[in-house]
Amino acid sequence: MFRLDTDPTLLLESEERRQLREVLRELLKETCGPEEVRKQAAGPRGHDRLLWERLAGEIGVQALAVPEEFGGAGYTFAELAVALEETGRVLCPAPLLPTVVLAGHTLLRSGDRQACQRWLPGIADGSLTATVAGFPQAANVTAERGAGGWVLRGEADFVLDGEGADLILVAAEAPDGTRLFACEPDHGTGTGPGVGSGTCERVARRVLDPTRRQALVRFWGAPAEPVGEAGQAAAIVAAVLDAGRVALAAEHVGGSAHALDAVLEYVRHRTQFGRPIGSFQVVKHRLADLLVDLEGARSASAYATACLAGGRAELPVAASSAAVACSGAYRLATAEYVQLHGGIGFTWEHPAHLYVRRARADEALFGTADDHRLRLAGLLGLTGRTNPASRTDCASRTD
């Protein structure tokens, strides 16, 4: 039975979070304008390393939800959600989602103190980027014992930030079942089309959203270390995917808010027949519908964030509900962003198309809206099945 009530004060923004939002917005306004985002996404790492270091050193974003015993600030996901909303607002390509949310939560959920002590401090201080492989993405990776320890063989596709991550946490098939392993790919010069050493090759995938890179990772006897105990992988993966969905919902709220603000600014100044187009009733109705969807998404995101921050049992319901509400609002917001600008969003020079790409690519990242509706039906006892909503089809791929 899921309890769908919560303390309303947990949904409110504290003064501390408001100040965090203001500081972040000021920094991102300076470093993540549309042209800067394009340059960062087209760079060798897909993001600005200096900005990544500033986020860690000046604000401590990467450390927000990391416990103090592992070098973090000891806050909760509620503070990290503020950062995710603000980075989503400007499409900042920094790998917060794969590094801090997915990899960070995987290490914490594993209960492996040795692994946490080894890698979480690097995540917290910005010196380490990380990702996960085989969580929802297509993967065919096996682990076997070699002469010097565990090695990985096989491949994982569409790994977020897979081309540049310093650490990859892999769900692989071991002799005793599915287990989690940590692999630190060599950043040497490979001989094939990708980047890596003789045991790990990483090939960038051509994807719809250039601000969120993905890669094919091939393991050819890559050294790895087990994380956690045997038999834990399924539960850890399920929990981490829900954390990813809540994080993505926060990003979508930020992106939708930007789209609404941009459209409002445009319709105030664009005139037709001697008056601003924002004064036309049909435009007012469309903007009102968008505002209603955005506020619904904001509420769903806030509730899911509170559930994750508080470790509440109804997190799966809240995460899938937020995924449906926030992805739907983002789709509508980006559509109106383009249409109420008269279709200009289809030109490369205008930033609207970047938000359209992000919204469309994210729709299938941790399960589509239909996957989540089916999952919710199962979780709430409306059907006889519980869909994990972890299927990732190739909607974000263009090749």
GIVEN-V146158 format. One record per residue. N is the residue number from 0. SS is DSSP state (H for helix, E for strand, - for the rest). PHI is phi in whole degrees, 0 to 359 (NA if undefined). Layout:
# GIVEN-V146158
n;ss;phi
N;SS;PHI
N;SS;PHI
This chain:
# GIVEN-V146158
n;ss;phi
0;-;NA
1;-;256
2;-;263
3;-;262
4;-;255
5;-;204
6;-;292
7;H;302
8;H;295
9;H;291
10;H;270
11;-;271
12;-;273
13;-;286
14;H;297
15;H;295
16;H;290
17;H;297
18;H;294
19;H;300
20;H;298
21;H;296
22;H;295
23;H;296
24;H;297
25;H;294
26;H;295
27;H;289
28;H;297
29;H;284
30;H;246
31;-;230
32;-;290
33;H;306
34;H;291
35;H;296
36;H;298
37;H;299
38;H;295
39;H;296
40;H;295
41;H;273
42;-;287
43;-;296
44;-;259
45;-;81
46;-;205
47;-;273
48;H;297
49;H;296
50;H;296
51;H;303
52;H;291
53;H;292
54;H;300
55;H;281
56;H;281
57;H;272
58;H;241
59;-;77
60;H;300
61;H;297
62;H;268
63;-;306
64;-;260
65;-;266
66;-;301
67;H;299
68;H;295
69;H;248
70;-;89
71;-;263
72;-;269
73;-;79
74;-;275
75;-;243
76;H;295
77;H;299
78;H;287
79;H;297
80;H;298
81;H;298
82;H;296
83;H;295
84;H;296
85;H;288
86;H;291
87;H;292
88;H;295
89;H;249
90;-;62
91;-;303
92;-;279
93;-;302
94;-;279
95;H;294
96;H;299
97;H;290
98;H;281
99;H;278
100;H;277
101;H;287
102;H;292
103;H;300
104;H;292
105;H;298
106;H;297
107;H;294
108;H;292
109;H;293
110;-;71
111;-;273
112;H;296
113;H;296
114;H;295
115;H;297
116;H;293
117;H;281
118;H;248
119;H;296
120;H;301
121;H;293
122;H;296
123;H;293
124;H;266
125;-;83
126;-;275
127;-;229
128;-;251
129;E;213
130;E;203
131;E;235
132;E;227
133;-;83
134;-;276
135;-;255
136;-;291
137;-;299
138;E;213
139;E;219
140;E;239
141;E;242
142;E;241
143;E;218
144;E;277
145;E;257
146;-;296
147;-;253
148;E;133
149;E;287
150;E;226
151;E;251
152;E;223
153;E;122
154;E;212
155;E;233
156;E;253
157;E;52
158;E;274
159;E;299
160;-;53
161;-;293
162;-;285
163;-;242
164;-;298
165;-;282
166;E;223
167;E;238
168;E;263
169;E;244
170;E;270
171;E;231
172;E;276
173;E;253
174;-;303
175;-;259
176;E;110
177;E;290
178;E;223
179;E;262
180;E;226
181;E;253
182;E;234
183;-;251
184;-;299
185;-;284
186;-;271
187;-;286
188;-;269
189;-;279
190;-;263
191;-;264
192;-;285
193;-;257
194;E;246
195;E;150
196;E;266
197;-;289
198;-;251
199;E;211
200;E;243
201;E;231
202;E;242
203;E;296
204;-;267
205;-;277
206;E;236
207;-;294
208;-;260
209;-;289
210;-;273
211;-;227
212;-;289
213;E;224
214;E;212
215;E;268
216;E;245
217;E;250
218;E;250
219;E;239
220;E;73
221;E;289
222;E;300
223;-;211
224;E;235
225;E;293
226;E;239
227;-;79
228;-;259
229;-;297
230;-;90
231;-;269
232;H;304
233;H;300
234;H;293
235;H;295
236;H;300
237;H;300
238;H;293
239;H;292
240;H;296
241;H;294
242;H;298
243;H;297
244;H;293
245;H;293
246;H;297
247;H;295
248;H;299
249;H;296
250;H;300
251;H;293
252;H;298
253;H;296
254;H;295
255;H;294
256;H;296
257;H;299
258;H;300
259;H;296
260;H;298
261;H;295
262;H;293
263;H;300
264;H;298
265;H;290
266;H;288
267;H;288
268;H;250
269;-;281
270;E;248
271;E;218
272;-;56
273;-;79
274;E;214
275;E;298
276;H;293
277;H;293
278;H;275
279;-;287
280;H;298
281;H;296
282;H;291
283;H;302
284;H;297
285;H;293
286;H;291
287;H;295
288;H;299
289;H;295
290;H;298
291;H;298
292;H;297
293;H;295
294;H;294
295;H;296
296;H;296
297;H;299
298;H;294
299;H;297
300;H;294
301;H;297
302;H;293
303;H;297
304;H;298
305;H;297
306;H;294
307;H;291
308;H;295
309;H;265
310;-;62
311;-;277
312;-;292
313;-;275
314;H;306
315;H;304
316;H;294
317;H;295
318;H;294
319;H;289
320;H;298
321;H;295
322;H;299
323;H;293
324;H;294
325;H;282
326;H;292
327;H;294
328;H;295
329;H;293
330;H;299
331;H;296
332;H;298
333;H;289
334;H;296
335;H;290
336;H;304
337;H;284
338;H;291
339;-;281
340;-;263
341;-;73
342;-;84
343;H;294
344;H;297
345;H;277
346;-;267
347;-;296
348;-;289
349;-;268
350;-;289
351;H;302
352;H;293
353;H;294
354;H;289
355;H;300
356;H;297
357;H;299
358;H;297
359;H;291
360;H;293
361;H;288
362;-;303
363;-;249
364;-;295
365;-;238
366;-;110
367;-;282
368;H;300
369;H;294
370;H;302
371;H;288
372;H;296
373;H;294
374;H;297
375;H;299
376;H;300
377;H;289
378;H;296
379;-;268
380;-;77
381;-;271
382;-;223
383;-;267
384;-;227
385;-;237
386;-;284
387;-;290
388;-;53
389;-;253
390;-;289
391;-;241
392;-;277
393;-;260
394;-;295
395;-;274
396;E;264
397;-;245
398;-;259
